[in-house]
Amino acid sequence: MSIKKKSKIQPESFEFSENNLHEVKKEIKKYPKDRKASAVMPLLHLVQKQNENWIPLAAIKYVAKLLDISYMQVYEVATFYSMFNLTPPGKYFVQVCTTTPCMIRGAKKIVEVCKKYISKNQNELSENKLCSWTEVECLGACVNAPMLQINQDYFEDLDENVAEKMIKRLLDDKLATSGSAKNRKNTAPEKGKTTLIEVKSA
Ligand code: FES
């Protein structure tokens, strides 16, 4: 994204709502007085919650001021963790896991689907502004690889064809049902249980 485009989306200022300022006080109180910098992550989460799931640069400056630390100290936290978005993510934010188990099972093909249908580059909005995507590290569902996350939900046991259908529907503002694309129950074997079959509630 060009600097020109970025500056267009950046608001000049940011302030927490009254309710969130109340939350800020509660978060800061959890730490010793000389360690309030430790509240940086919960405060950045609050910014995202208030600001349509992304953190503008003005909010980074604002949080730094609230915590009496430098802009750079907040910026390095905000840019380190993939759960913090520094650009608007769109109504549907697709996070494709590309760590080894998912990669071996075809995650790169799913990334190609995202590039083709959502946007050429990560963290850019689709033409209809509904979706954006990014690559992330392991999301903890490796046993159902490859997988991706859309907003708060996991979509597992994918391949590029399932992902393509799912993303085309997303661009039509329709979210697929979350879970395994092979209808596996959690991480159970595809053809049903092979152990504990005599225990009804297992
Ligand atoms: S490697 Fe993809 S969920 Fe763990």
Residues whose N, C-alpha, C, O or C-beta is under 5 A from the ligand:
A	BS01	FES	C97 T99 T100 P101 C102 C138 L139 G140 A141 C142
